[in-house]
Amino acid sequence: MSKQAEDEKTGSRSVDEILEGDPDREKEVAEELFDAAGMEEFLDAHREALGMLKAVNAHLEDYVVAYEKNKEDREPVEKIYALKISILHSMARRFHPFSSYGKKLLKEAALARKEFEALVGPLITRITKNNIDLFRSVLSAEIGEDILAGRIDAFGAIRTNMKTSYGVAAIAYHVMETPVFENGVLVVDWLFVNKRFRKREVANYLIGELLARTSEAGIDDVTVDIPSYAEDVRALAWIFGSWRFMLDRGINSDMMLQLGELSGFEKLDERQKGVKPLGKKDPKTVLKRLGYHGYLLAKDLPEGYIDQGLSCMIETGNRPSALLLAHILSSGTVRVEYLGSADDDAESDIKLISFFLNKACALPGDTLISIPAESEELTEFLNEVCPKQLGYELVEGVLTAPAPGSDLKKEDIEALLTAETV
């Protein structure tokens, strides 16, 4: 039997057909599925994906051999691996990325990525102070500072042209410790793809890789907040929605104050008694004495990350008992990075904020200030001194593991595929 006849009999498609296929087709299929399509259509789409995956795997070795003969031409082998990863990710989205089967698919996609990297070179890399310059075009100034300070982690997609590597996309995140979820909640802080590389599955690739790492770490809860003014907010919402994030509207949890709107300065003067500037004290030493183990701070802080003039502390018996750390972002916004006391004392927080705001008032211009307000007492106080808040709208996304009763395993899916009736 000829290869063509064999393909027709099995219903598989050649790699050339897949590579030259309609890029909008997968999006249409996904939209149909996530509009609560029936199980029959759902399984038909899955059969089609399995056929595509089978065709890719059947031809993969040929592409590898061709690359090994001519290592200057990496584009064909990169395309076929990217296609394989894209198919696996689309299947994981279909069945839910944190389902038993979804996790297997994400792991298989990660293994395909490692296989490609061992053969050709890196597709993604962790973003550190040593390579952050490669990714400046896909990071905001604030996110770049957070990465350098160790406040968040990030990795990026890279491409190589004529032996020169450059960053084309980045995703940044951190794990939020919480008593409710044993392994914490992963928070996606940033996702951005260079405009020249959009509509090439790069964003899906980064999300899939992140979720694979997340599930390996035993974390089954992920959140993302997309500011309503963010570039391509609709596209980002659609992408996260296709990964089964439940989307809703919310408001930024930090209190955003404009210095020009501050009133009630006498309240600031009254409440700041006993507070001292941080001065030349080492903030990491102060944090350690407070029992806070450096979650926020990296070993090597960039110069200027902690503003000694704005940061302040309270001492009790010559020992630090409360601390506020702040610095001025390159955008001009002032952000309070840490606010806390040894005994979670709201009164101490209010004293620190009063001192900090008085110092901030000496800054030039109408500075925007971001303050985490986690207690009712502090929120009430800030409402008194700044009645006008600048909270901005967010698109909030939450991804959790499916309920045990609805979690389809691989053997369940295979049984459905082979059943005579659905």
C-alpha positions as CSV (number, residue, x, y, z in Angstrom):
1,M,0.0,0.0,0.0
2,S,1.4,3.5,-0.9
3,K,2.0,6.0,1.7
4,Q,-0.7,8.3,0.3
5,A,-3.2,5.4,0.3
6,E,-2.2,4.6,3.9
7,D,-2.7,8.2,5.0
8,E,-6.2,8.3,3.3
9,K,-7.1,5.0,5.0
10,T,-6.1,6.2,8.5
11,G,-7.5,9.6,8.0
12,S,-4.2,11.3,9.0
13,R,-2.9,14.5,7.5
14,S,0.6,15.1,6.2
15,V,2.8,17.5,8.1
16,D,3.0,19.8,5.1
17,E,-0.8,20.1,5.1
18,I,-0.8,20.9,8.8
19,L,2.0,23.5,8.5
20,E,0.2,25.2,5.7
21,G,-3.2,24.9,7.3
22,D,-5.7,27.7,8.1
23,P,-4.4,29.4,11.3
24,D,-7.9,30.5,12.2
25,R,-9.2,26.9,12.2
26,E,-7.9,26.1,15.7
27,K,-9.4,29.3,17.1
28,E,-12.8,28.4,15.6
29,V,-12.7,24.9,17.1
30,A,-11.7,26.3,20.5
31,E,-14.5,28.8,20.4
32,E,-17.0,26.1,19.6
33,L,-15.8,23.9,22.4
34,F,-15.7,26.6,25.0
35,D,-19.3,27.6,24.1
36,A,-20.3,24.4,25.7
37,A,-20.4,22.3,22.6
38,G,-21.8,18.8,23.0
39,M,-19.6,15.8,23.8
40,E,-19.8,14.4,20.3
41,E,-18.3,17.6,18.8
42,F,-15.8,17.7,21.7
43,L,-14.5,14.2,21.0
44,D,-14.5,14.8,17.2
45,A,-12.1,17.7,17.8
46,H,-10.0,15.5,20.1
47,R,-9.8,12.8,17.4
48,E,-8.7,15.4,14.9
49,A,-5.9,16.6,17.3
50,L,-4.8,13.0,17.8
51,G,-4.6,12.5,14.0
52,M,-2.5,15.7,13.7
53,L,-0.2,14.5,16.5
54,K,0.2,11.1,14.9
55,A,1.2,12.8,11.6
56,V,3.7,15.0,13.3
57,N,5.3,12.2,15.2
58,A,5.5,10.1,12.1
59,H,7.5,12.7,10.3
60,L,9.5,14.2,13.2
61,E,12.6,12.0,12.8
62,D,12.9,13.0,9.1
63,Y,13.0,16.7,10.1
64,V,15.6,15.9,12.8
65,V,17.8,14.0,10.3
66,A,17.6,16.9,7.8
67,Y,18.6,19.4,10.5
68,E,21.6,17.3,11.6
69,K,22.8,17.4,8.0
70,N,22.4,21.2,7.7
71,K,22.4,22.9,11.1
72,E,22.3,26.3,9.5
73,D,18.7,25.7,8.6
74,R,16.8,25.3,11.9
75,E,13.5,26.8,10.8
76,P,11.8,23.5,9.5
77,V,12.7,21.5,12.6
78,E,11.7,24.4,14.9
79,K,8.3,24.6,13.1
80,I,7.5,21.0,13.5
81,Y,8.4,21.0,17.2
82,A,6.4,24.2,17.7
83,L,3.5,22.5,16.0
84,K,3.7,19.4,18.2
85,I,3.8,21.6,21.4
86,S,0.9,23.7,20.1
87,I,-1.2,20.6,19.5
88,L,-0.5,19.2,23.0
89,H,-1.3,22.6,24.5
90,S,-4.6,22.8,22.6
91,M,-5.6,19.3,23.8
92,A,-4.7,20.3,27.4
93,R,-6.9,23.3,27.2
94,R,-9.7,21.2,25.8
95,F,-9.7,18.8,28.7
96,H,-8.6,21.4,31.4
97,P,-4.9,22.0,32.0
98,F,-5.2,20.8,35.7
99,S,-7.2,17.7,34.9
100,S,-5.4,14.4,35.2
101,Y,-5.1,14.1,31.4
102,G,-4.3,17.8,31.0
103,K,-1.3,17.5,33.3
104,K,0.0,14.5,31.3
105,L,-0.4,16.6,28.0
106,L,1.4,19.6,29.6
107,K,4.2,17.3,30.7
108,E,4.5,15.8,27.3
109,A,4.7,19.3,25.7
110,A,7.5,20.2,28.2
111,L,9.4,17.0,27.3
112,A,9.1,18.0,23.6
113,R,10.5,21.4,24.3
114,K,13.5,19.8,26.2
115,E,14.0,17.4,23.3
116,F,14.2,20.3,20.8
117,E,16.5,22.3,23.1
118,A,18.9,19.4,23.4
119,L,19.0,19.1,19.6
120,V,19.0,22.8,18.5
121,G,19.2,25.3,21.4
122,P,17.0,27.1,23.9
123,L,13.4,28.1,23.2
124,I,12.8,29.6,26.7
125,T,15.1,30.7,29.5
126,R,14.8,32.1,33.0
127,I,15.1,35.8,33.1
128,T,17.9,37.0,35.5
129,K,20.0,40.1,35.9
130,N,22.6,38.5,33.6
131,N,20.2,38.3,30.6
132,I,17.5,40.8,31.3
133,D,18.7,43.1,28.6
134,L,17.6,40.6,26.0
135,F,14.0,41.0,27.3
136,R,13.8,44.8,27.9
137,S,11.5,45.3,24.9
138,V,8.9,42.8,26.4
139,L,9.0,43.9,30.0
140,S,7.7,47.0,31.7
141,A,10.1,49.0,33.8
142,E,8.2,48.0,37.0
143,I,8.3,44.3,36.1
144,G,12.0,44.5,35.2
145,E,12.7,46.1,38.7
146,D,10.7,43.4,40.4
147,I,12.6,40.6,38.6
148,L,16.0,42.2,39.5
149,A,14.9,42.6,43.2
150,G,13.8,38.9,43.4
151,R,10.2,40.0,44.1
152,I,8.9,37.9,41.2
153,D,10.3,35.2,38.8
154,A,10.1,35.2,35.1
155,F,11.1,33.3,32.0
156,G,11.0,34.3,28.3
157,A,10.8,32.9,24.8
158,I,13.9,33.5,22.8
159,R,14.7,33.1,19.1
160,T,18.0,32.8,17.3
161,N,18.9,34.4,13.9
162,M,22.4,34.0,12.5
163,K,23.6,32.9,15.9
164,T,22.2,36.0,17.6
165,S,19.6,35.4,20.3
166,Y,16.9,37.9,21.2
167,G,13.9,37.8,23.6
168,V,10.4,37.8,21.9
169,A,8.1,37.3,24.9
170,A,8.0,37.1,28.7
171,I,5.8,35.8,31.5
172,A,6.4,36.8,35.1
173,Y,4.9,35.3,38.3
174,H,5.2,34.7,42.0
175,V,3.8,32.2,44.5
176,M,1.5,33.8,47.1
177,E,1.6,31.9,50.4
178,T,-1.8,31.4,52.0
179,P,-3.2,29.4,54.8
180,V,-6.1,28.3,52.7
181,F,-4.1,26.6,49.9
182,E,-1.4,24.3,51.2
183,N,1.1,24.9,48.3
184,G,0.2,28.5,47.8
185,V,-1.4,30.3,44.8
186,L,0.6,31.1,41.7
187,V,0.0,34.7,40.6
188,V,0.7,35.7,37.0
189,D,2.1,39.3,37.1
190,W,2.9,39.8,33.4
191,L,2.5,38.4,29.9
192,F,3.7,40.2,26.8
193,V,4.6,39.1,23.3
194,N,6.6,41.2,20.8
195,K,4.1,42.4,18.1
196,R,6.1,40.7,15.3
197,F,5.7,37.3,17.0
198,R,2.0,37.4,17.8
199,K,-0.5,34.9,16.4
200,R,2.2,32.3,16.5
201,E,1.1,30.5,19.7
202,V,4.0,32.1,21.7
203,A,1.7,33.3,24.5
204,N,0.0,29.9,24.7
205,Y,3.5,28.3,24.8
206,L,4.5,30.4,27.8
207,I,1.3,29.8,29.7
208,G,1.5,26.0,29.0
209,E,5.1,25.9,30.2
210,L,4.2,27.8,33.3
211,L,1.2,25.6,34.1
212,A,3.3,22.5,33.6
213,R,5.9,23.8,36.1
214,T,3.0,24.8,38.5
215,S,1.4,21.4,38.5
216,E,4.8,19.7,39.1
217,A,5.1,21.9,42.2
218,G,1.8,20.7,43.4
219,I,0.0,24.0,42.9
220,D,-3.5,23.8,41.5
221,D,-4.6,27.4,41.9
222,V,-3.5,30.2,39.6
223,T,-4.7,33.8,39.3
224,V,-4.0,36.7,37.0
225,D,-5.0,40.3,37.0
226,I,-5.0,42.2,33.7
227,P,-5.4,46.0,34.1
228,S,-8.3,47.3,32.0
229,Y,-6.0,49.8,30.3
230,A,-3.4,47.2,29.4
231,E,-2.4,46.9,25.8
232,D,-4.4,44.2,24.0
233,V,-6.5,43.5,27.1
234,R,-9.1,41.7,25.0
235,A,-6.6,39.4,23.5
236,L,-5.1,38.6,26.9
237,A,-8.5,37.9,28.3
238,W,-9.3,35.6,25.4
239,I,-6.1,33.7,25.8
240,F,-6.5,33.1,29.5
241,G,-10.1,32.3,29.0
242,S,-9.1,29.6,26.5
243,W,-6.9,28.1,29.2
244,R,-10.1,27.7,31.4
245,F,-9.4,30.7,33.6
246,M,-12.7,32.0,35.0
247,L,-12.8,35.7,34.2
248,D,-14.5,38.5,36.1
249,R,-14.1,42.2,36.7
250,G,-12.5,43.6,39.9
251,I,-10.7,46.6,41.3
252,N,-6.9,46.8,42.1
253,S,-6.4,45.8,45.8
254,D,-3.7,48.4,46.4
255,M,-4.8,51.9,47.3
256,M,-3.6,54.3,44.7
257,L,-3.1,57.9,46.0
258,Q,-2.2,61.0,44.2
259,L,-0.1,63.4,46.3
260,G,-1.9,66.4,45.0
261,E,-5.2,65.0,46.4
262,L,-3.9,64.5,49.9
263,S,-5.6,66.5,52.7
264,G,-5.6,66.4,56.5
265,F,-1.9,66.9,56.9
266,E,-2.4,67.6,60.6
267,K,-3.4,64.0,60.9
268,L,-0.1,62.9,59.4
269,D,1.8,65.1,61.9
270,E,-0.1,63.7,64.8
271,R,0.3,60.1,63.9
272,Q,3.9,59.8,63.0
273,K,5.4,60.2,66.5
274,G,8.0,57.6,67.3
275,V,8.9,56.8,63.7
276,K,12.5,57.0,62.5
277,P,13.9,57.0,58.9
278,L,15.6,53.8,57.9
279,G,18.8,55.7,57.4
280,K,21.9,53.6,56.9
281,K,20.4,50.5,58.5
282,D,20.5,47.3,56.4
283,P,16.8,46.5,55.5
284,K,17.6,42.8,55.4
285,T,18.9,42.9,59.0
286,V,15.8,44.8,60.1
287,L,13.6,42.3,58.3
288,K,15.3,39.4,59.9
289,R,14.8,40.9,63.4
290,L,11.1,41.3,62.6
291,G,10.9,37.6,61.8
292,Y,10.3,38.2,58.1
293,H,12.6,35.9,56.2
294,G,13.4,37.9,53.1
295,Y,10.5,36.7,50.9
296,L,10.5,40.1,49.2
297,L,14.2,40.9,49.0
298,A,16.9,39.2,46.9
299,K,20.4,38.8,48.1
300,D,21.8,41.5,45.8
301,L,19.3,44.4,45.7
302,P,19.8,46.8,42.8
303,E,21.1,50.2,44.0
304,G,18.2,52.5,44.9
305,Y,15.6,49.7,45.2
306,I,15.0,50.7,48.8
307,D,14.7,54.5,49.2
308,Q,16.4,55.4,52.5
309,G,14.6,58.7,52.7
310,L,11.1,57.2,52.2
311,S,11.6,54.0,54.1
312,C,11.1,54.1,57.9
313,M,10.9,52.0,61.1
314,I,9.7,51.9,64.7
315,E,12.0,50.7,67.4
316,T,11.0,49.3,70.8
317,G,13.8,49.0,73.3
318,N,16.4,49.6,70.6
319,R,15.0,46.8,68.5
320,P,13.0,47.2,65.3
321,S,9.3,46.4,65.8
322,A,7.7,47.8,62.6
323,L,9.0,48.6,59.1
324,L,8.0,50.3,55.9
325,L,10.1,49.8,52.7
326,A,9.4,51.9,49.6
327,H,11.2,53.1,46.5
328,I,10.5,55.2,43.4
329,L,10.0,53.2,40.2
330,S,11.5,54.4,37.0
331,S,8.0,55.5,35.9
332,G,7.9,58.0,38.8
333,T,5.4,56.0,40.9
334,V,6.3,55.5,44.5
335,R,5.5,52.0,45.7
336,V,5.4,50.7,49.3
337,E,7.1,47.3,49.0
338,Y,6.7,46.1,52.6
339,L,4.6,47.3,55.4
340,G,4.3,45.3,58.7
341,S,5.0,45.1,62.4
342,A,6.1,42.3,64.7
343,D,2.7,42.0,66.2
344,D,0.5,42.9,63.1
345,D,-0.3,46.2,64.8
346,A,-2.5,48.4,62.7
347,E,-1.6,51.5,64.8
348,S,2.1,51.0,63.9
349,D,1.2,50.7,60.2
350,I,-0.7,54.0,60.4
351,K,2.3,55.7,62.1
352,L,4.7,54.4,59.4
353,I,2.3,55.5,56.6
354,S,2.0,59.0,58.1
355,F,5.8,59.4,58.2
356,F,6.1,58.1,54.7
357,L,3.5,60.3,53.2
358,N,5.0,63.4,54.8
359,K,8.3,62.5,53.3
360,A,6.7,61.8,49.9
361,C,5.1,65.2,49.8
362,A,8.6,66.7,49.4
363,L,9.0,64.9,46.0
364,P,8.6,67.0,42.9
365,G,5.4,66.8,40.9
366,D,2.0,65.1,41.6
367,T,3.4,61.7,42.5
368,L,1.3,58.5,42.3
369,I,1.6,56.3,45.4
370,S,0.7,52.6,45.7
371,I,0.1,51.3,49.2
372,P,-1.0,47.8,50.3
373,A,-4.0,48.4,52.6
374,E,-4.7,45.1,54.3
375,S,-6.5,46.2,57.5
376,E,-9.8,48.1,57.9
377,E,-8.1,50.6,60.3
378,L,-5.4,51.5,57.7
379,T,-8.0,51.8,54.9
380,E,-10.2,54.1,57.0
381,F,-7.2,56.3,57.8
382,L,-6.1,56.6,54.2
383,N,-9.7,57.5,53.2
384,E,-9.5,60.4,55.7
385,V,-6.2,61.8,54.4
386,C,-7.0,61.1,50.7
387,P,-10.7,60.8,50.0
388,K,-10.1,60.4,46.3
389,Q,-8.6,57.0,45.5
390,L,-7.4,56.0,42.0
391,G,-8.2,52.3,42.0
392,Y,-8.3,51.0,38.5
393,E,-10.5,48.2,37.0
394,L,-9.0,44.8,36.4
395,V,-10.0,41.7,34.5
396,E,-9.4,39.0,37.1
397,G,-8.8,35.4,36.1
398,V,-8.8,32.3,38.4
399,L,-7.8,28.8,37.4
400,T,-8.5,25.9,39.8
401,A,-8.3,22.1,39.4
402,P,-11.6,20.5,38.2
403,A,-13.8,18.8,40.8
404,P,-12.9,15.1,41.3
405,G,-16.2,13.9,39.8
406,S,-15.6,15.8,36.6
407,D,-11.8,15.1,36.2
408,L,-11.5,12.9,33.1
409,K,-8.4,10.6,33.1
410,K,-6.7,9.3,30.0
411,E,-8.3,5.9,30.2
412,D,-11.8,7.5,30.5
413,I,-11.1,9.5,27.3
414,E,-9.9,6.4,25.5
415,A,-13.0,4.5,26.5
416,L,-15.2,7.4,25.2
417,L,-13.3,7.4,21.9
418,T,-13.7,3.7,21.3
419,A,-17.3,3.5,22.4
420,E,-19.8,2.9,19.6
421,T,-22.1,5.6,20.9
422,V,-21.3,8.8,22.8
